Amino acid sequence: MASPLPAAHDEPPAQSGPSAAILVDNLSKRFGQFWALRGAGFSIRPGEILGLIGPNGSGKTTLFECLAGVSPATLGTVTRGGVTIEPSRRKDLLYFVPDGVRPWPDQTVGWVLRFIAGLHGSPAESVGEALDALALEPLRGARLRELSKGEHRRVLLAIGLLTPTPVLMLDEPFDGLDLRQTRDVMHVLRSTASRGRTLFLSIHQLGDAARICDRFVLLSGGRVAGEGTLGELRAKAGLPGADLEEAFLALT
Amino acid sequence: MPSPDHRATSGETWRWLIEKELRELAASRSYWLLLLVVGALVGHAFVTSVNLYAEASGIAGGPSALAQGLNPLEGIVVPTFGAYDLAATLLFPFVVIRLAASDKETGALALMLQSPASLWTSIVAKGVALLLAWLVAGLAGLAALLLWRGMGGHLFAPETWTVILGHVLRGFLTIGIAAAAGALAASAASAAIIALTVTLGTWALDYVAAARGGAIASVASYTPSAALRVFEHGELRAATVLVLLALGAGGLAIASVWLEQGRATSSRVARAAAIMVVVAVTCALSARIRASRDVSEDRRNSFPPADEATLRAIDSPLRVVVYLSAEDPRLTDLERGVLAKLRRVMPSVEVVYAAQSRSGLFERPNEHYGEVYYELGGHRAMLRSTTEPIVLETLYQLAGRQPPTAAATVPYPGYPLAARPTIAPWLFFVVWPVALVVSWWLITRPKISRLRAFGES
C-alpha cells in the first residue's frame, strides 16, 4: 500500500465529463440564537479533492451535516446544473462519513463492509478492494468495538469508499492515523479521486490539507472566508509564496 | 469500486436490513436475558398450573372437581402464556429500546439516513426482526404445550392459537410503543422511563375503568392487559386485533418520522401529530367493527346456537340501561354472561351505564340501583337478574318472538388429567438456561484476538 506522497496541487483538475459542479449558496444553520453557519457559499467541482479548512467550532461538521441532508439547514440551497437538490434527495449525490461515530460495535469489520456494500448495491468484490486498500484484511473478523482509534478510522473510510455517490464527504479522515497510515490513506483518496469521484474533506491539520487537496474552502465563525486553490488564496491574501497556514491566518 | 449506476434491489435491501437487526439482537445481552427469564417464568407457570390441574383432577386422592370444570385453556394455556404478558410489560421494552435507540446513540443513524433504503423501511425491518425475536422467545411456551400434549393433555387448537395470537399482538404493541419511546427520547434510559410511564398509564386506566365504567371503560378495553383478556377468553374479536395492529404500527411510524433528523423539528412534530390523529381515527373506527368469533371449545362467549339464530333475526335496535356500578360483581356477570354475547349476535346493541353511585359500604345507592332496563321495538322491561336464560326470555317477550326450541347439543366434556410435570423442571430450569448460555457464548465470543490480528498484518 505504501506509495510516494501525492504532490500538492496549485491548480484544479481539468473540468471534464458530463457532471456539473455543485453550487452551495447561502447555507445557514441556527441553533437558538446562535448561527453556526452564516450564508456559506462555494462550489464543488467534479473529480476534485476539496478541503474544508477551519478551526474547532468553525462549523465544518455542521456544514457537512446540512449539505448531506442529515441535519436541517435554516437557509440555503444546493444546486447542480441549475437544478435544486432538496435535502431528501441529497443522498443520491453526496455521502457523508461523520467523525466520532462508533456504528455497530458488535459486528465484525467484514460484515459491516459487506452490509454497506449490499445496502448501496455496490459489487461484492469492492469489499475486498476496500479491505486491501486500507490494510483492513487482518481485521476482517474483528468486531468494531475491538478496534483501536486508527483502525476504526480506516473502517469508516472503507464505509465511505463503498458507497457509490458521486461526492464523498469525510470529516477529519486523518484523525487518529499515524504518519505512515496518513500517507497511505492519502494515496487511497487520491486514487479514488483519479477515478472521477469527488472528495470533500474536512481537515484540521493544514499540512495534511495542503498535501492532498486541489482546492480549499476556508471556514471561520460559520462564514466562508475564502475559496480557491492555494495560489488563488495566496493572491487573495496578498501573500505570494505563503503556505496554506499563512494564507488561512491572513484571510480569517 | 462502486458505481452510482448500481442499485440494490428491494429484496436485497430488506434482506440486508433484517439481517442487520437480527445480528444486533443476537449481540444484545438484554435479549439473551429476556430469553433466560422467559424460560424460567414459563417453566414456573407451567409446572404450577399442571400441578394444580392434577390436584383438581384428583391426583392427591382428594375430591376431584367436576370434569366440565377442567378446561385446559383456563387451567394450562392461559397461565403458562401469562409469563409473556409479564415479559412484554417489563422486559421486552428494553430489548426494543436497545435496538431502536442504538443507531442513534452510536451515530449509525447518520449513515442509515443516507442509505438508499428509506427510514420507514429501516424501522419496519427493526419491527420484523423484533417480532421474530418475540416468536423465538415464544418457543418456551410452545415447548410447554408440547410437554402438555406429551403428558396426554388436551388442547383445542383454535382457542390455543388465539391465545398465542393475542401474545404476538401484545408483543407487536410493545414493539411499537417502545420503538417510539426509543426514537423520541434522547437516551435509552429516558426511553425506558417513557415506556414504563405508558405501562403505568394503562394500569391506571384499567383501575379507573374498573371503578367508573362508561366511556373510560370502553377506552380501557384496549389497554394491553384488557385486550389480551379477550384472546385468553377464547374470542377472536376483529376490533381488538385491528386496534392493537394500529397502535403498534402507529408507534413504528412515529419512530420513523421522528428519526428523520434531516427534517426541521417543527416538521417532525407535525408529522408525528398527524400520525397520532390517523391512529386515533383508525382505532375509533376499528372499535365499531363488531365482527367476532367465539373460538373456545366450550362456547363460553356464545348463546346456544338456536338462541343466536333467533337473536340475529331481531332487526330492532336493543337499548340496555344498567343501574349497576362498575365495581359491582353483578355487572361483571352481566357483561360476560349476557351483554358481550348480545353484542356479538344482535345487529344493534347500545348499553348505557346509568348508575351514579358506587356500591361502597358507606354510600347509599339511588332508588333504581340494581335495575337493568331492556328497550326493544318500543317495548321496555326491567330485570334485576343478570342470568342468561332470564334475560333471553325477556328479550323474546319484548320482540314478540317465541323462544327457540332447545336443540340437543353435546355438553363440554371437560378434560381432567392427573399427571405431574416430571420433565418440565429439567427442561426449563436446566436445559433451557444451559442451551442459552452456550448459544450466547458461541454467538458473541470475540471473533479474532488482537495478537492474531497484528500477527497477520
Interface residues (C-beta under 8 A of the other chain):
Chain A: E65 A68 G69 V70 S71 P72 P87 S88 K91 D92 L94 Y95 F96 V97 P98 G100 V101 R102 P103 W104 P105 D106 Q107 T108 W111 F115 I116 A117 G118 L119 H120 G121 S122 P123 S126 E129 A135 E137 P138 L139 G141 A142 R143 E146 I159 L161 L162 T163 P164 T165 P166 T192 R195 R197
Chain B: M1 P2 S3 P4 D5 H6 R7 A8 T9 E12 T13 R15 W16 L17 E19 K20 R23 E24 A27 D103 T106 G107 A108 A110 L111 L113 Q114 S115 P116 A117 Q261 G262 R263 A264 S267 T444 P446 K447 I448 R450 A453 F454 E456 S457
